[in-house]
Amino acid sequence: MLKEDQKAINQCVRCGACRAVCPVFQESGWESANTRGRIMILKGLDCDLSPDLQILDSLNSCTTCAICTELCPAGVNPPRLIESGRRELVLKGVMTGQQKALAGNVLSSGNTFGAKDDRLSWLADRSHILKKAEFVYFVGCMNSYRYTKTAARTFALLHRFGATVLPAEKCCGSPLLRTGFDAHKLVEENSRQIREIGASTVITGCAGCYTTLKNSYSGDFKVKSVSEFLVEHISELDLKRLDLTAAYHDPCHLGRHSSIYDPPRDLIKAVCNLREMKTSRELARCCGGGGGVRSGYKDLSLKMAQRRLAEVPEGVDYIVTSCPLCIRNLRDAGAGEKVMDLVDLLTMALPGEPC
């Protein structure tokens, strides 16, 4: 492994603080399924330990939620190390069938589903695709293909302020980067289109896209979450008050990874009552969907989502979040349509919309 990885691995003091918070360990109970165990495995791989299926399961079942990073007394960043370990194994051709299938979908089709149909099918008026614009709405795979109404509603809000979309958007690359693969072709293609449009700011409603655009792209443009952008323009939205109570679920990649906590809450409080979940902000429990876990270990992923749903306070009408993958996992774990995107809540509060 890289020298900086070796240093960080050795920095882990094996104290076990991570065992109390790791969402995967709470479901499985195996030492290999918590951060300390995974770091010990990475150390073994660095000493030529042969990677078998159990080792792959250990490393690939991490959601990279980063709650271990938040609470690590030694200052280690385990998700970065685990992604590095995955990448090293993939380079050696060592991966699970699920990893290979996910990467194959993304690389062959430009989206996580392997879909061949139009990524912009949700956009009714193609004249809204501008050749030049200051703002670009980066839709992401989930909203492009699964939550198309949310994509259309988000763009309807952002287009008010002159935003456009990429004419041929590709997956941001997050699924590849999280699971150990190279994403430079996707990054280069999306970056090329952003440059041609001349955008200074890229806005996204997907937490995974946000992390990737912010940290794995060139930095030639600013990256904002939809909540950050809309809270800056809240006075221009003319939102009405709803007789509702909502709980907010912090997506790991928007919260702990990016420290965006207040903007979504400010928007929710502008239109209805907000009630916090049992764990929130930097201590929020993961939905279980990230890091490739949803695609590779669905049953485990849904168990984590069910544990998160147990933290929803009594009497809330909706569980609101800012990540389509969180929406998918929490819905599939039993919450159904009670889980909604922040933009869908705001749309209910727009003038002329039924409550």
N, C-alpha and C positions, 0 to 999 in steps of 0.2 A: 504494500500500500504506500501511498505518498507519505513523506516524512511528517507533514503536518497532521495527517490522520493518525500516524503512529504516536505522535506526541499527545494528541487528544485522547486516544484509547488508553494510554498509560496514565493520563490525568484522572481517569475514573478511579475512585477510591473504593469501589464496590460496597458502598455504605448501604445500599438498598432503599434509599429514599424513593426511588422511582417505582418500587414494587407496590407502594400504597396507592399510586395514581395511574399506573399504566392500564388503559382500558382493555387491552388484550389479555394481560395477566389476570385481571379481575374475572374474565370469562373462563380462562383455561387453567390457571393455577400452576402452570409449568414455568420453571425458572428460565427456560429458553424463550419464553413468550413475554419476558419483560426486558426493560432496557439494559439492566445489568447483565442479564444472561446473553443478550445479543452482542453487547460489547465484548464479553468474554469469547464469544464465537468469532467475532472479527479479529480478536487477538490470535485465536487459534488458526484462522485462515492465513494470517500474516506469517504464521510459523509452519505453513504448509499442511494444515489440516485439510483433509480431502472433503469437499462439500458433497454431502448426500442429501436426500430428499428432506430429512428432518432439519438440516441446516437451512435449506432453501425456505422451508415453511417458517422457520424462526425469523429469518430476515425479511421475508416478504409479507408476513402478517402484521408488520408494524404500519400503523396508519399515518405515521410521521406527524402526529397531532401536536407534538412539542410540549406537552405538559411536563414531561420529564426534564426538558431544557429549562422550563420556567422554575422548577423546584430543585434543580441540581446544585448542591452546595459547592461542588468543584468547578462549576461553570462550563461543563461539557455540553456540546450541542449534538445529542445522539442522532436525531433525524438526518443531519448532514453526513454523519459517519455511516449510517445504515444505507443511505442512498449511494454513497461512495462504494460501499461493499457490494451492493447490488450491481453497480456499474462494472466493477472489476470482474465479477463472476460472469456477467453477460459478455464482456469482452473475451472471456475464455470459452464462451459458448455454453455456459452453465446457467440454465434458467428453467422455470416451470413451463408447462404447456400453456397455462393461462397467460403468463408473461409474453410468451411468443405470439399467441393469438392476438392479444391487445396491441402489441407493437405492429403486427401484420396489418391489422385493421387501420391503424393510424397512418402508417406509411403508404398503404395502397390507396386509401380513399381520402386522406386528409381529415378524417374524423374518427372518434373513438368507436363508432358503431359499425364502421365499414359500409356506411350508406352511400349509395351512388346517386341519389336524387338531389334536387336543387337545395343547397344550403340556405338560400334566401327565399324559400317558398312562403315564409311567413310575411314577407314584404309585399303588400298589394300594389303599391305605387313605386315603380322602379325609377321614376323621375327624381325621387328623393336621394338617389345615389349620386352624390356630387363629385365632380372631378377634383375640386379643391375645397378644403374646409379646415378650420382650426381644430375641430374636435372629431374624433372617430369613436364610434361605439363598437367595441369588440364584443361580439355576441357570445362566442364559445360554442362548443359542440352540444352541450345539454339543451340550452335554450334554442339553438338552431334546429334541432331535430326532435326534441321531446317536449319542451315547454314553449311552443311557438307563440302562444298568446302572450306570455310574459315578455318574449323578445319583442313582439309588436308593440306592447304597451310601453316597454322601456324606451324603444326608439321613438315612439310618439312623444314622449316627454323630452328626450334629448334633442330631437330634431327641432323643437321650439327654439333651441339655442344655437342652431346651425350645424348640428352634428350630422355626419354621414356614416356609412358603413363601408367596409372593404368590399370591393366588387367580387373578389374571389378569396374570401377569408379561409384560412386553414386552421386546423387545431393549433392551439398556442404552443403545444409541445409538452405541457405539464405531465400528461400520463406517461410519456416516454421518459422524461427526466426523473419522475418519482420512482420508476421501476427499473432504472439502470440503463436506458438506451440513449442514443444520440438523437438530438432534435434539431440540429443546425439547419437542415433543409427547410423545415417548417418556420423556424425563426427568421431565416433569410428571406423567405417568400413573403411572410407577413410584414416584415420590416421594409421590404421593397415597396409594397403597396402603401404603407404609411408614409414613406418618404415622398412617393409620387403625389399623394394627396396634399402633402405639406402640413400635416397635422402637428400641432404642438402638444396636444394632450390626447391620450387614449383612455377611454372610459369603459369599464367592464362591470358586469353584474355577477361575475363568477369569481369566487374566492381563489380557486386554483389558477385561473387565468391571471388574476391580479398578481399573485406571487411570482408567476413565471414572467409576465411582461415587465414587472418591476425589477426582477433580479437576474433574468437570463437574456434580456434583450440589451441593445446597445446603450440605452440611456439618452438617445437623441430626442426623446420626447418624455413628457410627464405622464405618469400613470395614476389614474384616480378610480376609486370604486364609484359605483352609481350613487351610493349614499353620500360620499364626500362631495360629489358634484352637485347633487340636488339640494343638499343642506345649505350650500352656498347661494342657491337660487330659490330658497323656500318662499320668500316673500312674493316671488313672481308666479308661484304655482296656484295661488288662491284656493288653498285646500280648505275643505269644510270639516267640521268636527263630526266624528262617528260615535255612536253610542255602543262602543265595543271595548273589550279588554284584550290585550295581546301580550304574549310572552315572547321574548326575543332569544333565539338560539344563536350564540356566537360561533360562526364557522372558524375552524382552527387556523386556516390560512389567511383569514381576514383579521382575526383576533390576535392570537399569540404570535403568529408569524409576522404580522404587519402592524399590530397595535392600533387597529381601527375599531374602537369601541363606542365612541360617543355619537358619530354621525347617524348611524342607523337608529339609535335610541332617540336622538333628537327628532328625527322624522316621525317615528312612531308616536312620541309624546305630542307632536303637533296635531295629530289627527284622532288619537284615542288614548285610553289608559294603558300604561305599561306596567306589567308585573314581572319581576325577575324570576328566573328559574332557580332551582336550589343551588346550582353552581353556575357562575356566570363570569364574563370578562376573562381574565387571564387564567382562571381556574375552571372554566367551562368544560364540561364533559364532552368528549368527541362523539360525533354521530356514528362513527365506525366505518365511514365510506371511503376515506382518503387513502393515499399511498398505494393504490392498486388493490386494496383489500376487498372492496366491493366486487371487483371482477374476479379475484382469485379465491376468495374465501367468503362467499355470500352468507352462509349460515352464521359464521362468526360475526360478520359485519352487522347483520340484523339483530343479533343478540346485544351488541353494543348500542345499537339504535334504540332497542326496547328499554335498556337501562337508562338511556338519556330521557326517553319519554316518561319514565317514572318520576322525573324531576320537574315535570310541568306542574305549576301551581293550580290549585282548584279554581274553577270559575272563569278560566280564560276562554275566549271565543276562538282565537287563532294562535297558532305558533308561527311566528314570523322569522324568516332568516334571509341571508344574503348570499346563498350558495345553492345552485340547482342540484348538486350532488347530495347535499344535506337534505334537501326537499325530497328527493327520490328515496333516500334511505329511511328517513323518518316516516314517510307515507307508507312505504312497503312494510315497515315494522309495526304498523297498526294504526297510525294517526290519520291516514287517509287525507281527505281534502282539508282537514283542519290545519295542515301545514301549508303555508303560502309564502311566496316571495314578497319582499318588502315593496316592490313596485306594484304588485297586485293589490296590496293594502292601500297604497297611495292612490291608485286608480279609482278605488271605491270612494275616495274622498275628493275627487275632482268635481267641479261644478257640472251639473247635468247628469252625473252618474247616480244610479239608485244605490241607496245605503245597503 
